[in-house]
C-alpha cells in the first residue's frame, strides 16, 4: 500500500491524513468533558466546581504530556507515541463508563485520560508538519488545527444525542470504541520520517539545521533564556484559558443555565467548529505568506471582543454571531505559533520546545476550567469569567506584537569555575 500511494502522491500527505484522524478523535475525547458536566451533576449529585477540578487535572496532565511527549517524539518518532496514547485513551474511557465516585472520575477520566490524549495529540501536529514539510508547512499545520476543531464539530452533537438516548455511560463507551479503532490506520500507515519511505521533507533537505542552542547542553536550558519563549508561552497560556478552559469546558453548562435548549447550544458549537475548521485552514495558508506575529495579534484581539459580547447574548441569532466570530480564530493561533517556534528554535527541536509552549496552553486551560466553575458556584453565573477572559485575550495580542521573527542566540550558562 505504501508503494502504491507513494507513486501517486507525496507520502507526507498520507501521514497528514492519519495524523489528522488521530487529532480529530483525541480532541473529540477531550471535548466530551464539557458535555459530561451537566449529566454528572444530575446523575451523581456532584458540584460543578468539583467536576471542573477533575477536568482541570486532566487538562494539566494533557499539557504536561506535551514536553515529555515532544522529547519522546524527537527520540522515538510520532508513531510509537500515537499508539501508546490511544491505548491509554481507550482504557480511560472504558473505565470511566463504569465509575461511580468523584475520585474515580478524577483519576480515570482526568489523570489517565489527560495523559493518554496528551501523549497522542499535544505536539503531534507540530512534529509531523516540521518533519515532513518545509514548503506547505503552514498548510499542514492548519489541517491539523482544523482536525482538532472538527473533533468538536462531530463529537459534541453525537455525544449529546447519545446521552439523550442511552445516557452518559453509553456516550463514554462510544469514545472508547472510537479511540480503539484509530489504532489500525496508525499501525498500518503512519511513518516517522520521510527517510523511512526514501523521501526528503517536501521543499527541503534531509536534515534540518538546528540552532546553536541545541548543541550546548540541552535544548530547553538555552530556550528558557530567550525572552521570546516566554512571550510565546504566555500568549499560548491565555489561548488555552480562553478556548478549551472556558468555552470548551463551560459553554454547554452556561447555555443550560441561561435556558438555551440543548439543540440550540449544540448547533452553536457545531457552527463554532465549522468556522474554526475554515479559520484554521485559512490561518495555515496565511502563515505561509504573512508575518505570524501580526496574525496572532489580530486573532487574540477579535477573540477578546467576542468574549466581551458573550454575556450579553440573549438570542439564537446572537449565539450564531458569537460562534461565527469566535470560531474563526478558536485554533487559528496554532499555525503562527508553531511557525514562530520553529523559526526561533529550529525544526529539529520543535517537538521539545513546542511541547513546553503547549504545556503553558493547557495549564491556562486547566486554570480557567476550574476557576470558571468555581466562579459560577460562588456568583451564580459566568459573566465575570467571560469578561476576564476577554481582557486576557487583548493582553495576548499585546504580547504577540512584542515577539521577534528571527532566531535569537540563546545566552549560554556561565562556565563552571575550576576548583
C-alpha positions in Angstrom: 0.0 0.0 0.0 2.9 2.3 0.9 4.4 1.9 -2.6 1.1 2.3 -4.3 0.3 5.5 -2.5 3.9 6.8 -3.0 3.6 6.6 -6.8 0.6 8.9 -6.8 1.1 11.5 -4.0 3.8 12.6 -1.7 3.6 10.2 1.2 3.7 13.1 3.7 0.1 13.8 2.8 -0.8 10.2 3.8 0.9 10.9 7.1 -1.0 14.1 7.4 -4.3 12.2 6.9 -3.5 9.7 9.6 -2.4 12.4 12.0 -5.5 14.5 11.3 -7.7 11.5 12.1 -5.8 10.9 15.3 -6.1 14.6 16.3 -9.8 14.6 15.5 -10.5 11.7 17.8 -8.2 12.9 20.6 -9.8 16.4 20.5 -13.3 14.8 20.5 -12.5 12.8 23.6 -11.2 16.0 25.4 -14.2 18.0 24.2 -16.5 15.4 25.9 -15.6 16.9 29.3 -18.0 19.9 28.7 -20.7 17.5 27.6 -20.4 15.4 30.7 -20.7 18.2 33.3 -24.5 18.6 33.4 -25.3 14.8 33.2 -22.8 14.1 36.0 -24.4 16.8 38.2 -27.8 15.4 37.6 -26.9 11.7 38.0 -24.3 11.7 40.7 -25.0 14.9 42.5 -21.5 16.4 42.3 -20.9 20.2 42.3 -19.9 22.0 39.2 -16.6 23.2 40.8 -15.7 19.6 41.9 -16.3 18.3 38.3 -14.4 21.2 36.9 -11.5 20.5 39.2 -11.3 16.9 38.0 -11.4 18.1 34.4 -8.7 20.6 35.2 -6.5 17.8 36.4 -6.9 16.1 33.1 -6.0 19.3 31.2 -2.9 19.8 33.3 -1.7 16.3 32.5 -2.7 16.7 28.9 -0.4 19.7 28.8 2.4 18.2 30.8 2.4 15.3 28.4 3.5 17.8 25.7 7.1 18.3 26.9 7.5 14.6 27.7 5.8 13.5 24.5 7.7 16.1 22.5 11.1 14.8 23.8 9.9 11.2 23.2 8.8 12.0 19.7 12.2 13.6 19.0 13.8 10.4 20.1 11.4 7.6 19.1 9.1 9.2 16.5 5.4 10.0 16.4 4.1 6.5 15.5 5.0 4.8 18.8 3.6 7.7 20.9 0.3 7.7 18.9 -0.1 4.0 19.6 0.6 4.3 23.3 -1.6 7.4 23.7 -4.6 5.8 22.1 -4.3 2.6 24.1 -4.4 4.8 27.3 -7.2 6.9 25.9 -9.4 3.9 25.1 -8.7 2.4 28.6 -9.5 5.6 30.3 -12.9 5.9 28.5 -13.7 2.3 29.2 -13.0 2.6 32.9 -14.9 5.9 33.1 -18.1 4.3 31.8 -18.1 2.1 35.0 -17.1 4.6 37.6 -19.4 5.9 40.4 -17.2 8.1 42.7 -15.7 11.5 42.2 -12.1 10.3 42.9 -12.5 7.7 40.2 -13.6 10.3 37.8 -10.6 12.4 38.7 -8.1 9.6 38.4 -9.5 7.7 35.4 -11.0 10.4 33.2 -8.9 13.3 34.4 -5.4 11.8 35.0 -5.3 8.7 32.8 -7.4 10.3 30.0 -5.5 13.5 30.1 -2.2 11.6 29.9 -3.4 9.4 27.1 -4.8 12.1 24.9 -1.8 14.3 25.7 0.7 11.7 24.6 -1.4 11.0 21.4 -2.0 14.6 20.3 -0.3 17.5 22.1 2.7 18.2 19.9 2.0 15.6 17.3 0.8 18.0 14.6 3.8 20.3 15.1 6.3 17.5 15.0 4.8 15.8 11.9 4.5 19.1 10.0 8.1 20.0 10.6 9.5 16.6 9.9 7.7 16.1 6.6 7.3 19.7 5.2 9.3 22.8 4.6 7.2 24.0 1.8 3.5 23.8 2.8 4.3 23.6 6.5 1.8 26.2 7.5 -0.9 24.5 5.4 -0.2 21.1 7.1 -0.3 22.7 10.5 -3.6 24.3 9.6 -5.0 21.0 8.5 -4.1 19.6 12.0 -5.7 22.5 13.8 -8.8 22.1 11.7 -8.9 18.4 12.5 -8.9 19.3 16.2 -11.8 21.6 15.7 -13.6 19.0 13.6 -13.5 16.7 16.7 -15.7 19.2 18.4 -17.9 19.7 15.4 -18.6 16.0 15.1 -18.3 14.6 18.6 -20.3 17.1 20.7 -23.6 16.7 18.8 -23.0 12.9 18.6 -22.4 12.7 22.3 -25.4 14.9 23.2 -27.6 12.7 21.1 -26.2 9.5 22.7 -26.7 10.9 26.2 -30.3 11.7 25.4 -31.0 8.2 24.1 -28.8 6.0 26.2 -27.2 8.0 29.0 -23.7 9.4 29.6 -22.1 5.9 30.2 -23.0 4.8 26.7 -21.5 8.0 25.3 -18.2 7.3 27.1 -18.2 3.7 25.8 -18.6 5.1 22.3 -15.4 7.2 22.9 -13.6 4.1 24.0 -14.6 2.3 20.8 -13.5 5.2 18.5 -10.2 5.5 20.3 -9.6 1.8 19.7 -10.4 2.0 16.0 -7.8 4.7 15.4 -5.1 2.3 16.3 -5.5 0.4 13.0 -4.6 3.2 10.5 -1.8 4.5 12.8 -0.3 1.0 12.9 -0.6 0.4 9.1 0.1 3.8 7.6 1.9 6.1 10.0 5.7 6.7 9.3 8.0 8.8 11.5 10.3 10.4 8.9 10.5 11.0 5.1 13.6 8.8 5.1 11.5 5.8 6.2 10.0 5.8 2.7 13.0 7.0 0.8 11.9 10.7 0.6 13.0 14.1 1.8 10.9 16.7 3.5 8.7 18.5 0.9 10.7 21.5 -0.2 13.7 20.8 2.0 16.8 18.7 2.6 17.2 15.6 4.6 18.4 17.2 7.8 17.0 20.5 9.1 19.5 22.9 10.5 19.4 23.2 14.3 20.3 26.4 16.1 23.4 26.5 18.3 21.4 26.2 21.5 20.5 22.6 20.6 24.2 21.7 20.8 25.0 23.4 24.1 23.9 21.1 26.8 20.2 20.6 26.2 17.6 22.4 24.2 15.5 23.9 27.0 18.4 25.1 29.0 19.1 27.6 26.3 15.5 28.2 25.2 14.3 29.5 28.6 16.9 32.2 28.4 15.3 33.6 25.3 12.6 36.2 26.2 10.6 35.3 23.1 10.0 31.8 24.6 8.1 33.4 27.5 6.1 35.7 25.2 5.1 32.7 23.1 4.3 30.6 26.2 2.5 33.4 27.9 0.3 34.2 24.9 -0.5 30.4 24.5 -1.3 30.2 28.2 -4.0 32.8 27.5 -5.1 31.0 24.3 -5.8 27.8 26.3 -7.6 29.7 29.0 -9.9 31.4 26.6 -10.7 28.4 24.4 -10.6 25.0 26.0 -10.6 26.3 29.5 -13.8 28.4 29.5 -15.6 27.9 26.2 -14.7 24.3 25.5 -15.5 23.2 29.1 -18.3 25.6 30.2 -20.2 26.7 27.1 -22.8 23.9 27.3 -23.3 24.4 31.1 -23.6 28.1 30.5 -26.2 27.6 27.9 -28.1 25.3 30.3 -28.0 28.0 33.0 -29.4 30.5 30.5 -32.3 28.3 29.5 -30.9 27.7 26.0 -32.1 24.4 24.5 -29.6 21.6 24.0 -30.3 21.7 20.3 -29.6 25.4 20.0 -26.4 25.1 22.1 -25.2 22.1 20.1 -25.9 24.0 16.9 -23.9 26.9 18.1 -20.9 24.7 19.0 -21.2 22.9 15.6 -21.2 26.2 13.9 -18.2 27.3 16.0 -16.4 24.1 15.0 -17.2 24.6 11.3 -15.9 28.2 11.4 -12.9 27.0 13.2 -12.2 24.4 10.6 -12.3 27.1 7.9 -10.4 29.7 10.0 -7.6 27.3 10.9 -7.1 26.2 7.3 -7.0 29.8 6.3 -4.6 30.6 9.1 -2.2 28.0 7.9 -2.4 29.5 4.4 -1.9 33.0 5.7 1.0 31.9 8.0 2.9 30.8 4.9 2.5 34.3 3.4 2.3 36.9 6.2 4.0 37.8 9.5 2.7 35.3 12.1 3.2 37.9 14.8 0.6 40.2 13.2 -1.8 37.3 12.6 -1.6 36.3 16.3 -2.3 39.9 17.4 -5.3 40.1 15.2 -6.7 36.7 16.3 -6.4 37.4 20.0 -7.9 40.9 19.7 -11.0 39.7 18.0 -11.3 36.8 20.3 -11.3 39.3 23.2 -14.1 41.2 21.6 -16.2 38.1 21.1 -15.8 37.1 24.8 -16.8 40.6 26.0 -20.0 40.3 24.0 -21.0 36.7 25.0 -22.5 37.6 28.4 -24.9 40.0 26.7 -26.0 37.5 24.0 -29.7 36.8 24.6 -31.0 35.2 21.4 -30.3 32.4 19.0 -29.0 34.9 16.4 -26.7 36.4 19.0 -25.2 32.9 19.6 -24.8 32.5 15.8 -22.8 35.7 15.6 -20.6 34.7 18.6 -20.0 31.2 17.3 -19.0 32.6 13.9 -16.5 35.2 15.0 -15.1 33.2 18.0 -14.9 30.1 15.8 -12.8 31.7 13.1 -9.9 32.0 15.5 -10.5 29.3 18.0 -7.4 27.3 17.0 -6.2 29.7 14.3 -3.5 30.7 16.7 -1.8 27.3 16.3 -0.2 27.7 12.8 1.5 31.0 13.5 2.6 29.9 17.0 4.2 26.7 15.6 5.8 28.7 12.8 7.3 31.1 15.2 8.6 28.3 17.5 10.3 26.6 14.5 11.8 29.9 13.2 13.1 30.8 16.6 14.3 27.5 17.9 14.8 25.2 14.9 12.7 22.5 13.2 14.8 19.7 14.8 13.8 20.9 18.3 10.1 21.6 17.5 8.8 18.6 19.5 10.6 19.6 22.7 10.2 23.4 22.5 6.6 23.4 21.3 5.8 20.7 23.9 6.6 23.2 26.6 4.7 26.0 24.8 1.7 23.7 24.6 2.1 22.8 28.2 1.6 26.5 29.0 -1.5 26.4 26.8 -3.1 23.5 28.7 -2.1 25.0 32.1 -4.1 28.0 31.1 -7.0 25.8 30.1 -6.9 24.0 33.4 -6.8 27.2 35.5 -9.7 28.7 33.5 -11.7 25.5 33.6 -11.5 25.2 37.4 -11.8 28.9 38.2 -14.8 29.4 35.9 -16.6 26.5 37.6 -15.8 27.9 41.0 -16.9 31.4 40.0 -20.2 30.0 38.7 -20.8 28.2 42.0 -20.0 31.3 44.1 -21.6 34.0 41.9 -24.3 32.0 40.2 -23.3 32.8 36.6 -20.3 33.0 34.3 -20.3 36.8 33.5 -17.1 37.6 35.4 -15.3 34.7 33.9 -16.2 35.7 30.4 -15.2 39.3 30.9 -11.9 38.3 32.5 -11.2 36.0 29.5 -11.8 38.9 27.1 -9.4 41.1 28.9 -6.7 38.4 28.9 -7.2 37.9 25.1 -6.4 41.5 24.5 -3.3 41.1 26.7 -2.2 38.2 24.5 -2.5 40.4 21.4 -0.1 42.8 23.1 2.4 40.0 23.9 2.3 38.8 20.3 3.4 42.1 18.8 6.5 42.1 21.0 7.8 38.9 19.5 10.9 38.8 17.3 10.6 37.0 14.0 14.2 35.9 13.5 16.0 33.3 15.7 18.0 34.9 18.6 21.1 33.4 20.1 20.3 32.0 23.5 22.5 33.1 26.4 24.6 30.2 27.5 25.3 29.2 31.1 28.4 30.6 32.6 31.3 28.1 32.6 31.9 26.4 35.9 34.8 27.7 37.9 37.8 25.4 38.2 38.3 24.1 41.7 
